[in-house]
Amino acid sequence: MSTLASPRTSKVILVVEDEIELSRLFTEVLSGAGYTVVPAYSVTDALFALADQPFDAAILDVELRDGAVFPVADRLARLGTPYLFASAVYLQAIPAAHKAIPFVAKPFEVDELLAHVERAIKTGKAA
């Protein structure tokens, strides 16, 4: 699966993805790498999750069933939680406030996604 080392302690990752099968894939890959995953299937789900607990990082699809994910990205930025986008939308759809955030285009390589998550957790910011 991945050649990257598992984290020493289980970090909690918020995965905001409305396609159930893809959300399951994220969960499988991240869990296999030693992370705890909390899935959210909409902007509303994600905002409720953020109100309930802190996260070490987040992976955000851009277009969700209840709108664009940017209110979640804004909240993560205010909280200082690193995040990245994993989406099939064009990079140009990302607002200026989030242009510096890593963007992983779907389809993606699992190792590339895990590398971004690891960097975000190690540095405390998206990279």
C-alpha positions in Angstrom: 0.0 0.0 0.0 2.2 2.9 1.2 5.9 3.1 1.9 5.4 5.9 4.4 5.9 5.2 8.1 3.0 5.2 10.4 2.7 8.0 12.9 3.7 7.2 16.5 0.5 8.2 18.0 -2.9 8.1 16.4 -3.7 11.6 14.9 -7.3 12.4 14.1 -8.0 13.4 10.5 -11.3 14.9 9.3 -12.2 13.7 5.8 -14.9 15.8 4.1 -16.1 13.8 1.1 -19.6 13.2 -0.1 -18.9 10.2 -2.3 -19.4 7.3 0.0 -17.0 4.9 -1.8 -14.3 7.5 -2.0 -14.8 8.4 1.7 -14.3 4.7 2.5 -11.1 4.6 0.5 -9.8 7.7 2.4 -10.7 6.0 5.6 -9.0 2.7 4.7 -5.8 4.4 3.4 -5.5 6.7 6.4 -6.4 4.1 9.0 -3.9 1.8 7.4 -1.3 4.5 7.9 -2.1 4.7 11.6 -4.5 7.7 11.6 -8.0 7.9 13.2 -10.5 9.1 10.6 -13.7 11.0 11.2 -15.8 11.2 8.0 -18.1 14.1 7.1 -20.3 13.9 4.1 -21.4 17.5 3.8 -20.4 21.0 4.9 -23.0 20.8 7.7 -21.6 17.5 8.9 -18.0 18.9 8.9 -19.0 22.1 10.8 -20.7 20.0 13.4 -17.6 17.7 13.7 -15.4 20.7 14.1 -17.6 22.0 16.9 -17.4 18.6 18.7 -13.6 17.9 18.7 -10.2 19.1 17.6 -8.5 17.6 14.6 -4.8 17.2 13.7 -5.5 17.8 9.9 -8.3 17.6 7.4 -8.8 16.6 3.8 -11.5 18.5 1.9 -13.4 17.7 -1.3 -14.4 21.1 -2.8 -17.9 20.4 -4.1 -20.3 18.7 -1.7 -24.0 18.0 -1.8 -24.8 21.0 0.3 -22.4 23.5 -1.3 -18.7 24.4 -1.6 -16.5 23.4 1.3 -15.0 26.8 1.9 -16.9 27.6 5.1 -15.2 24.5 6.5 -11.8 25.6 5.2 -12.3 29.1 6.7 -13.1 27.5 10.1 -10.0 25.2 9.9 -7.9 28.2 9.1 -9.2 30.1 12.1 -8.6 27.1 14.3 -5.0 26.7 13.0 -5.8 23.2 11.8 -3.8 22.2 8.7 -5.9 21.0 5.7 -5.6 20.2 2.0 -8.0 19.9 -0.8 -8.5 16.6 -2.7 -10.9 17.3 -5.5 -11.8 16.8 -9.1 -12.7 20.5 -9.5 -10.2 22.8 -11.2 -7.6 24.5 -9.0 -8.9 27.8 -10.4 -12.2 27.3 -8.4 -10.3 27.8 -5.1 -10.8 31.3 -3.7 -7.7 33.5 -3.2 -7.8 33.0 0.6 -7.1 29.3 0.1 -4.7 29.4 -2.9 -1.7 28.5 -0.8 -3.3 25.3 0.4 -2.1 22.1 -1.2 -4.4 20.7 -3.9 -4.4 17.0 -4.7 -6.2 16.4 -8.0 -8.5 13.4 -8.2 -7.6 10.8 -9.2 -4.6 10.9 -6.9 -1.7 8.6 -5.8 -2.2 7.3 -2.3 1.4 8.0 -1.4 1.1 11.6 -2.5 -2.0 12.1 -0.4 -0.3 10.5 2.7 2.8 12.6 2.2 0.7 15.8 2.3 -1.1 14.7 5.4 2.2 13.7 7.1 3.7 17.1 6.2 0.7 19.0 7.5 0.8 17.2 10.8 4.6 17.5 11.3 4.7 21.2 10.5 1.3 22.1 12.0 0.3 23.7 8.7 -0.7 22.6 5.2 2.3 22.1 3.0 
